[in-house]
Amino acid sequence: NQCVRGEVKTFDMTTGQLLNSYSASDSSIQVVAFSPTAPILAVGNLNEVVLLDERNLTEINRISNGKPGLVRQIVFNSKGSTLVVAYENKSITLY
């Protein structure tokens, strides 16, 4: 499942009001993962992972393995200290 429009939105669960939104300007969003220990949302798209502050969806950092390949899966370890990224080109990178 992918987000064709390339947007992530957060909503107030009580009121349904839109709180924040993030638009991936150059590609669709493929996968997302929440850090278990910090307010970080990892968003995977074409060739990279964008780390967002989940409180306001502002960009913290962008990471990539330098090889072309669609991001297929993102998983934080239980301590939130390592991010495992699986790419469509069958490579796996730990950050």
Secondary structure, DSSP 8 states (H G I E B T S, - for coil): --BTT-EEEEE-TTT--EEEEEE-SSS-B-EEEE-SSSSEEEEE-SS-EEEEETTTTEEEEEE--SS---EEEEEE-TTSS-EEEEETTS-EEE-
